[in-house]
Amino acid sequence: MEQAFLNQGTNVDKGENARMSSFVGAIAIADLVKTTLGPKGMDKILQSVTPENQGLSVTNDGATILKSVQIDNAAAKVLVDIAKVQDDEVGDGTTSVAVLCGELLREAEYLI
C-alpha cells in the first residue's frame, strides 16, 4: 500500500533503523551548534548555495545557523522548530535549547 504514495528511489526505514536515524539526526544538529555556546564559542562560516545569493557569513548565533541548514531528518526538524519557538517567544537561548534537547536525546538513546 505504501508503494502507491512513494516516489521511485525512495526508501523507507522501519523499526530500529528509523529510531536510530532520528536519534542520529537530532544529535548531529545539537552537536553542530554546541561548539558556538559560551564565551569561548567558535564561529561558523556559512556559505549560501542559492544562485541569487552566493555570499559568506560568519556567526556564532545558534538561531542563524539553524535557519540556514537544510534538513531532511524529521527529528532534527523538530529540534530546529524548538529553537525557532524559543527565539520567537523569548528572543534568546536557541543554542541552549538545541544543546539541551540533544543531550536529553543522547541519554534517552541508552534507555530505548
Contact map, one row per residue, 1 for C-alpha under 8 A:
1111100000000000000000000000000000000000000000000000000000000000000000000000000000000000000000000000000000000000
1111110000000000000000000000000000000000000000000000000000000000000000000000000000000000000000000000000000000000
1111110000000000000000000000000000000000000000000000000000000000000000000000000000000000000000000000000000000000
1111110000000000000000000000000000000000000000000000000000000000000000000000000000000000000000000000000000000000
1111111000000000000000000000000000000000000000000000000000000000000000000000000000000000000000000000000000000000
0111111101000000000000000000000000000000000000000000000000000000000000000000000000000000000000000000000000000000
0000111111000000000000000000000000000000000000000000000000000000000000000000000000000000000000000000000000000000
0000011111000000000000000000000000000000000000000000000000000000000000000000000000000000000000000000000000000000
0000001111100000000000000000000000000000000000000000000000000000000000000000000000000000000000000000000000000000
0000011111110000000000000000000000000000000000000000000000000000000000000000000000000000000000000000000000000000
0000000011111000000000000000000000000000000000000000000000000000000000000000000000000000000000000000000000000000
0000000001111100000000000000000000000000000000000000000000000000000000000000000000000000000000000000000000000000
0000000000111110110000000000000000000000000000000000000000000000000000000000000000000000000000000000000000000000
0000000000011111111000000000000000000000000000000000000000000000000000000000000000000000000000000000000000000000
0000000000001111111000000000000000000000000000000000000000000000000000000000000000000000000000000000000000000000
0000000000000111111100000000000000000000000000000000000000000000000000000000000000000000000000000000000000000000
0000000000001111111110000000000000000000000000000000000000000000000000000000000000000000000000000000000000000000
0000000000001111111111000000000000000000000000000000000000000000000000000000000000000000000000000000000000000000
0000000000000111111111100000000000000000000000000000000000000000000000000000000000000000000000000000000000000000
0000000000000001111111110000000000000000000000000000000000000000000000000000000000000000000000000000000000000000
0000000000000000111111111000000000000000000000000000000000000000000000001000000000000000000000000000000000000000
0000000000000000011111111100000000000000000000000000000000000000000000001111000000000000000000000000000000000000
0000000000000000001111111110000000000000000000000000000000000000000000000010000000000000000000000000000011001000
0000000000000000000111111111000000000000000000000000000000000000000000000000000000000000000000000000000000000000
0000000000000000000011111111100000000000000000000000000000000000000000001011000000000000000000000000000000000000
0000000000000000000001111111110000000000000000000000000000000000000000001011101000000000000000000000010010000000
0000000000000000000000111111111000000000000000000000000000000000000000000001000000000000000000000000011011000000
0000000000000000000000011111111100000000000000000000000000000000000000000000000000000000000000000000000000000000
0000000000000000000000001111111110000000000000000000000000000000000000000001001000000000000000000100010000000000
0000000000000000000000000111111111000000000000000000000000000000000000000000000000000000000000000110111000000000
0000000000000000000000000011111111100000000000000000000000000000000000000000000000000000000000000010010000000000
0000000000000000000000000001111111100000000000000000000000000000000000000000000000000000000000000000000000000000
0000000000000000000000000000111111111000000000000000000000000100110000000000000000000000000000100110000000000000
0000000000000000000000000000011111111000000000000000000000000000000000000000000000000000000000100010000000000000
0000000000000000000000000000001111111000110000000000000000000000000000000000000000000000000000000000000000000000
0000000000000000000000000000000011111101111100000000000000011100000000000000000000000000000000100000000000000000
0000000000000000000000000000000011111111110000000000000000010000000000000000000000000000000000110000000000000000
0000000000000000000000000000000000011111100000000000000000000000000000000000000000000000000000000000000000000000
0000000000000000000000000000000000001111100000000000000000000000000000000000000000000000000000000000000000000000
0000000000000000000000000000000000011111110000000000000000000000000000000000000000000000000000000000000000000000
0000000000000000000000000000000000111111111000000000000000010000000000000000000000000000000000000000000000000000
0000000000000000000000000000000000111001111100000000000000010000000000000000000000000000000000000000000000000000
0000000000000000000000000000000000010000111110000000000001110000000000000000000000000000000000000000000000000000
0000000000000000000000000000000000010000011111000000000001110000100000000000000000000000000000000000000000000000
0000000000000000000000000000000000000000001111100000000111100000000000000000000000000000000000000000000000000000
0000000000000000000000000000000000000000000111110000000111100000100100000000000000000000000000000000000000000000
0000000000000000000000000000000000000000000011111000011110000000000000000000000000000000000000000000000000000000
0000000000000000000000000000000000000000000001111100111100000000000000000000000000000000000000000000000000000000
0000000000000000000000000000000000000000000000111110110000000000000000000000000000000000000000000000000000000000
0000000000000000000000000000000000000000000000011111110000000000000000000000000000000000000000000000000000000000
0000000000000000000000000000000000000000000000001111110000000000000000000000000000000000000000000000000000000000
0000000000000000000000000000000000000000000000000111110000000000000000000000000000000000000000000000000000000000
0000000000000000000000000000000000000000000000011111111000000000000000000000000000000000000000000000000000000000
0000000000000000000000000000000000000000000000111111111100000000000000000000000000000000000000000000000000000000
0000000000000000000000000000000000000000000000110000111110000000000000000000000000000000000000000000000000000000
0000000000000000000000000000000000000000000011110000011111000000000000000000000000000000000000000000000000000000
0000000000000000000000000000000000000000000011100000001111100000000000000000000000000000000000000000000000000000
0000000000000000000000000000000000000000001111000000000111110000000000000000000000000000000000000000000000000000
0000000000000000000000000000000000000000001111000000000011111001100000000000000000000000000000000000000000000000
0000000000000000000000000000000000011000111100000000000001111100100000000000000000000000000000000000000000000000
0000000000000000000000000000000000010000000000000000000000111111100000000000000000000000000000100000000000000000
0000000000000000000000000000000010010000000000000000000000011111110000000000000000000000000001100000000000000000
0000000000000000000000000000000000000000000000000000000000001111111000000000000000110010000001100000000000000000
0000000000000000000000000000000000000000000000000000000000101111111100000000000000000000000000000000000000000000
0000000000000000000000000000000010000000000101000000000000111111111110000000000000000000000000000000000000000000
0000000000000000000000000000000010000000000000000000000000000111111110000000000100000000000000000000000000000000
0000000000000000000000000000000000000000000000000000000000000011111110000000000100000000000000000000000000000000
0000000000000000000000000000000000000000000001000000000000000001111111000000000000000000000000000000000000000000
0000000000000000000000000000000000000000000000000000000000000000111111100000000000000000000000000000000000000000
0000000000000000000000000000000000000000000000000000000000000000000111110000000000000000000000000000000000000000
0000000000000000000000000000000000000000000000000000000000000000000011111001100000000000000000000000000000000000
0000000000000000000000000000000000000000000000000000000000000000000001111101100000000000000000000000000000000000
0000000000000000000011001100000000000000000000000000000000000000000000111111100000000000000000000000000000000000
0000000000000000000001000000000000000000000000000000000000000000000000011111110000000000000000000000000000000000
0000000000000000000001101100000000000000000000000000000000000000000000001111111000000000000000000000000000000000
0000000000000000000001001110100000000000000000000000000000000000000000111111111100000000000000000000000000000000
0000000000000000000000000100000000000000000000000000000000000000000000111111111110000000000000000000000000000000
0000000000000000000000000000000000000000000000000000000000000000000000000111111111000000000000000000000000000000
0000000000000000000000000100100000000000000000000000000000000000000000000011111111100000000000000100100000000000
0000000000000000000000000000000000000000000000000000000000000000011000000001111111110000000000000100000000000000
0000000000000000000000000000000000000000000000000000000000000000000000000000111111111000000000000000000000000000
0000000000000000000000000000000000000000000000000000000000000000000000000000011111111100000000001100000000000000
0000000000000000000000000000000000000000000000000000000000000010000000000000001111111110000011101100000000000000
0000000000000000000000000000000000000000000000000000000000000010000000000000000111111111000001000000000000000000
0000000000000000000000000000000000000000000000000000000000000000000000000000000011111111100000000000000000000000
0000000000000000000000000000000000000000000000000000000000000000000000000000000001111111111111001000000000000000
0000000000000000000000000000000000000000000000000000000000000010000000000000000000111111111111000000000000000000
0000000000000000000000000000000000000000000000000000000000000000000000000000000000011111111000000000000000000000
0000000000000000000000000000000000000000000000000000000000000000000000000000000000001111111000000000000000000000
0000000000000000000000000000000000000000000000000000000000000000000000000000000000000111111110000000000000000000
0000000000000000000000000000000000000000000000000000000000000000000000000000000000000111111110000000000000000000
0000000000000000000000000000000000000000000000000000000000000000000000000000000000000110011111000000000000000000
0000000000000000000000000000000000000000000000000000000000000000000000000000000000100110011111111000000000000000
0000000000000000000000000000000000000000000000000000000000000110000000000000000000110110000111111100000000000000
0000000000000000000000000000000011011000000000000000000000001110000000000000000000100000000011111110000000000000
0000000000000000000000000000000000001000000000000000000000000000000000000000000000000000000011111111000000000000
0000000000000000000000000000000000000000000000000000000000000000000000000000000001100100000011111111100000000000
0000000000000000000000000000110010000000000000000000000000000000000000000000001101100000000001111111110000000000
0000000000000000000000000000011011000000000000000000000000000000000000000000000000000000000000111111111000000000
0000000000000000000000000000000000000000000000000000000000000000000000000000000000000000000000011111111100000000
0000000000000000000000000000010000000000000000000000000000000000000000000000001000000000000000001111111110000000
0000000000000000000000000110111000000000000000000000000000000000000000000000000000000000000000000111111111000000
0000000000000000000000000010010000000000000000000000000000000000000000000000000000000000000000000011111111100000
0000000000000000000000000000000000000000000000000000000000000000000000000000000000000000000000000001111111110000
0000000000000000000000100110000000000000000000000000000000000000000000000000000000000000000000000000111111111000
0000000000000000000000100010000000000000000000000000000000000000000000000000000000000000000000000000011111111100
0000000000000000000000000000000000000000000000000000000000000000000000000000000000000000000000000000001111111110
0000000000000000000000000000000000000000000000000000000000000000000000000000000000000000000000000000000111111111
0000000000000000000000100000000000000000000000000000000000000000000000000000000000000000000000000000000011111111
0000000000000000000000000000000000000000000000000000000000000000000000000000000000000000000000000000000001111111
0000000000000000000000000000000000000000000000000000000000000000000000000000000000000000000000000000000000111111
0000000000000000000000000000000000000000000000000000000000000000000000000000000000000000000000000000000000011111
